Amino acid sequence: MEPTHTSQGDILVGVTEAAQLAQLSVDTIRRYADTGKLASTRTPGNQRRFLKRDVLALIPAPALAEGSAA
């Protein structure tokens, strides 16, 4: 899936990409969206989209540091 850009230049990602970025399951991403822990928007086809920066904010700081060292 190609990233979608909003008017503010924010990148939107789908459920699968969000799960991969956050190293969580697809079900967990959906649950976070359903409970309001992760903001989402819906496409006209009713698919969820998430701001990439919001997904990355789910990752604890030490995990981010480990990922950048590789």
Secondary structure, DSSP 8 states (H G I E B T S, - for coil): ---EE-TT--EEE-HHHHHHHHT--HHHHHHHHHHTSS--EE-TT--EEEEHHHHHTTS-HHHHHHHHH-
